[in-house]
Amino acid sequence: MTEHKQEPIVELSNVSVLQRNNLVLSDISLNIHKGEFVYLIGRTGSGKSSFMRTLYADLPLLKGNATVAGYQLENIKEEEVPFLRRKLGIVFQDFQLLSDRNVYDNLIFVMKATGWEDKTKMDLKIKEVLERTGLSGREKKMTHQLSGGEQQRVSIARALLNDPDLILADEPTGNLDPDTSLGILQLMIEISKNGKAVIMATHNYSFFKRFSARTLKCEHGIIIEMPQRQQINPQQQVEEDR
């Protein structure tokens, strides 16, 4: 396991998460450090996605104090939000790739949008992230020619382009088969071992048997920290997913 002696990349103190003025989660106080891998679990509607959206300033922070990648969310300005997000890598369940472009052009689009200009550096970075995600040689493939697992790996490669300090992965294996899901989990763990913090929301409780890690659970309007070695049985998973 990686030692987490760096400064926290996420610091939350008495944070409340609201969506459309409805209180979703309250009284959240926790720190997450670089190199740390964290599961975020909880039944559908428990606030996992809203929590993630608050961290990347898609939902405003109206109560409490939060610092993410050096930005204070309680008073972040609208023009600062894109700069915060350049320090984050966001991975969605539904990939959100551009279907009319190949893998290379999907990545170039993001790089140009976030200020990259040097073509040589861009090509080297794309080569690097594709190698890290097991996609070397797929640059010219259209996204619809890829399997679901490969598409999710493209979205992870996209999230790594700007060397983020924190990866936020919201149900990244939700649309994938078990074997493919395990490969994505292993990739996310490897990313954390290379020094980036990873928060991964998941319903897949079988992951805990493969890799025990810090686990945060959204339940009854709060986030609780579960004992790391606590086992979650299949019946509990069924109940969570209802």
Legacy VTK file of the C-alpha trace (Angstrom):
# vtk DataFile Version 3.0
C-alpha trace
ASCII
DATASET POLYDATA
POINTS 242 float
0.000 0.000 0.000
1.152 3.538 -0.749
2.004 5.750 2.209
-0.111 8.895 2.175
2.126 11.538 3.728
1.407 14.286 1.217
-0.897 17.200 1.798
-4.584 16.368 1.274
-5.918 16.879 -2.245
-9.477 17.018 -0.850
-10.318 18.684 2.476
-13.962 18.863 3.538
-15.262 20.396 6.760
-18.968 20.335 7.698
-19.960 20.240 4.030
-23.563 19.914 2.884
-24.440 18.741 -0.631
-27.542 20.296 -2.161
-29.275 19.727 -5.469
-32.042 22.107 -6.579
-32.111 23.428 -3.004
-32.803 19.926 -1.664
-30.408 18.684 1.013
-28.791 15.459 -0.221
-25.885 14.954 2.203
-24.874 16.890 5.300
-22.046 17.288 7.796
-19.288 15.790 5.623
-15.814 16.160 7.106
-12.967 14.166 5.568
-9.594 14.388 3.847
-8.310 12.458 0.834
-4.606 12.383 -0.033
-2.632 11.939 -3.223
-2.022 8.299 -3.989
-5.123 7.198 -2.116
-7.757 4.913 -3.665
-11.250 5.349 -2.203
-14.496 3.523 -2.907
-17.718 5.560 -2.724
-20.717 3.298 -2.254
-24.432 3.606 -1.504
-27.760 2.782 -3.056
-29.111 4.614 -6.097
-30.249 8.096 -5.063
-28.109 8.170 -1.915
-26.027 11.118 -3.144
-22.909 9.593 -4.711
-23.170 11.503 -7.989
-24.190 14.726 -6.241
-21.139 14.404 -3.986
-18.890 13.982 -7.046
-20.531 16.920 -8.816
-19.892 19.111 -5.777
-16.190 18.216 -5.848
-15.828 19.397 -9.445
-17.997 22.480 -8.851
-20.926 21.377 -10.996
-23.112 21.833 -7.915
-22.396 24.935 -5.798
-21.126 24.536 -2.258
-23.523 26.547 -0.092
-22.636 25.224 3.352
-19.312 24.197 4.833
-15.706 24.505 3.674
-14.054 22.490 0.933
-10.669 22.676 -0.720
-10.146 20.538 -3.828
-6.829 20.642 -5.699
-6.037 23.977 -4.060
-9.371 25.657 -4.857
-11.791 26.715 -2.128
-15.194 25.637 -3.372
-17.271 27.795 -1.055
-16.099 30.955 -2.804
-14.782 29.726 -6.164
-15.466 32.118 -9.025
-17.143 30.948 -12.212
-14.071 31.758 -14.280
-11.922 29.616 -11.968
-13.993 26.439 -12.436
-12.320 25.396 -15.742
-8.913 25.706 -14.065
-10.085 23.534 -11.152
-11.289 20.898 -13.603
-7.937 20.833 -15.370
-6.532 19.508 -12.094
-9.173 16.780 -12.016
-9.881 13.800 -14.207
-13.576 12.950 -14.503
-14.728 9.529 -15.711
-18.414 8.909 -16.396
-20.425 5.691 -16.592
-21.599 6.450 -20.146
-18.106 7.349 -21.487
-19.239 10.695 -23.067
-16.979 10.290 -26.102
-17.476 12.130 -29.393
-18.962 9.490 -31.689
-18.019 11.271 -34.937
-14.273 11.202 -34.175
-11.606 8.593 -33.680
-9.714 8.025 -30.447
-6.893 10.420 -31.327
-9.291 13.215 -32.267
-11.304 12.729 -29.067
-8.138 13.314 -27.065
-6.885 16.190 -29.225
-10.245 17.949 -28.807
-9.851 17.963 -25.025
-6.224 19.072 -25.177
-6.968 22.041 -27.414
-9.895 22.996 -25.183
-7.616 23.019 -22.147
-4.829 25.114 -23.640
-2.411 22.683 -25.295
-0.744 24.111 -28.433
2.491 22.243 -29.184
1.634 19.415 -31.610
4.726 17.370 -30.726
3.986 17.523 -26.995
0.345 16.686 -27.642
1.266 13.601 -29.677
3.725 12.429 -27.024
1.131 12.875 -24.286
-1.503 10.963 -26.258
0.962 8.133 -26.820
1.722 8.080 -23.085
-1.895 7.954 -21.883
-2.857 5.323 -24.460
0.039 3.146 -23.335
-0.981 3.565 -19.683
-4.551 2.539 -20.440
-3.661 -0.405 -22.691
-4.842 1.262 -25.897
-1.646 1.551 -27.950
-2.486 1.164 -31.623
-6.124 2.216 -31.228
-5.540 5.885 -32.129
-7.339 5.766 -35.481
-10.255 3.604 -34.342
-13.664 5.260 -34.322
-15.271 5.033 -30.905
-18.114 2.843 -32.200
-15.515 0.298 -33.338
-14.345 -0.201 -29.764
-15.751 -2.495 -27.097
-17.390 -0.962 -24.031
-14.273 -1.608 -21.985
-12.076 0.035 -24.595
-14.367 3.052 -24.731
-14.133 3.412 -20.969
-10.353 3.167 -21.208
-10.435 6.021 -23.738
-12.406 8.090 -21.240
-9.810 7.266 -18.569
-7.004 8.205 -20.976
-8.823 11.489 -21.585
-9.008 12.066 -17.831
-5.230 11.611 -17.531
-4.246 14.109 -20.245
-3.634 17.047 -17.916
-1.862 15.014 -15.203
-4.680 15.520 -12.681
-4.117 15.264 -8.947
-7.513 13.618 -8.472
-9.592 11.179 -10.557
-13.353 11.183 -9.958
-14.879 8.040 -11.457
-18.683 7.888 -11.235
-19.773 4.250 -11.725
-17.114 3.670 -14.416
-17.954 -0.044 -14.662
-21.737 0.301 -14.505
-22.258 -0.616 -18.174
-19.544 -3.278 -18.423
-19.401 -7.049 -18.007
-17.648 -8.528 -14.925
-14.308 -9.363 -16.576
-14.080 -5.960 -18.268
-15.103 -4.262 -15.009
-12.265 -5.972 -13.173
-9.783 -4.683 -15.755
-11.047 -1.127 -15.246
-10.768 -1.518 -11.465
-7.183 -2.738 -11.787
-6.372 0.226 -14.033
-7.820 2.694 -11.509
-5.818 1.087 -8.702
-2.647 1.318 -10.783
-3.337 5.011 -11.412
-3.585 5.609 -7.654
-0.315 3.764 -7.061
1.318 6.261 -9.410
0.454 9.064 -7.005
-2.987 10.272 -8.044
-5.967 10.163 -5.704
-8.893 8.146 -7.058
-12.477 8.270 -5.816
-14.517 5.564 -7.496
-18.264 5.331 -7.029
-19.415 1.766 -7.531
-22.241 -0.699 -6.971
-19.941 -3.650 -7.602
-19.337 -5.082 -4.160
-17.336 -7.991 -5.586
-14.517 -5.459 -5.994
-13.982 -5.517 -2.222
-12.921 -9.168 -2.402
-10.352 -8.300 -5.056
-8.991 -5.146 -3.487
-9.713 -3.872 0.003
-9.466 -0.083 0.243
-10.821 2.876 2.139
-14.597 2.949 1.697
-17.031 5.833 2.109
-20.751 5.042 2.190
-23.603 7.443 1.434
-26.429 6.453 3.739
-29.318 8.277 5.432
-28.126 11.669 4.221
-24.562 11.413 5.521
-21.258 9.842 4.496
-19.872 7.232 6.866
-16.460 5.590 6.749
-16.640 1.807 6.785
-14.077 -0.443 8.457
-11.687 -1.399 5.680
-11.874 -5.137 6.319
-15.652 -5.245 6.737
-17.131 -7.737 4.287
-20.266 -6.940 2.303
-22.354 -9.989 1.515
-24.291 -10.536 -1.731
-27.658 -10.047 -0.021
-26.564 -6.624 1.177
-25.607 -5.736 -2.399
-29.088 -6.713 -3.601
-30.665 -4.516 -0.935
-28.376 -1.587 -1.799
-29.310 -1.782 -5.482
-33.068 -1.682 -4.908
LINES 1 243
242 0 1 2 3 4 5 6 7 8 9 10 11 12 13 14 15 16 17 18 19 20 21 22 23 24 25 26 27 28 29 30 31 32 33 34 35 36 37 38 39 40 41 42 43 44 45 46 47 48 49 50 51 52 53 54 55 56 57 58 59 60 61 62 63 64 65 66 67 68 69 70 71 72 73 74 75 76 77 78 79 80 81 82 83 84 85 86 87 88 89 90 91 92 93 94 95 96 97 98 99 100 101 102 103 104 105 106 107 108 109 110 111 112 113 114 115 116 117 118 119 120 121 122 123 124 125 126 127 128 129 130 131 132 133 134 135 136 137 138 139 140 141 142 143 144 145 146 147 148 149 150 151 152 153 154 155 156 157 158 159 160 161 162 163 164 165 166 167 168 169 170 171 172 173 174 175 176 177 178 179 180 181 182 183 184 185 186 187 188 189 190 191 192 193 194 195 196 197 198 199 200 201 202 203 204 205 206 207 208 209 210 211 212 213 214 215 216 217 218 219 220 221 222 223 224 225 226 227 228 229 230 231 232 233 234 235 236 237 238 239 240 241
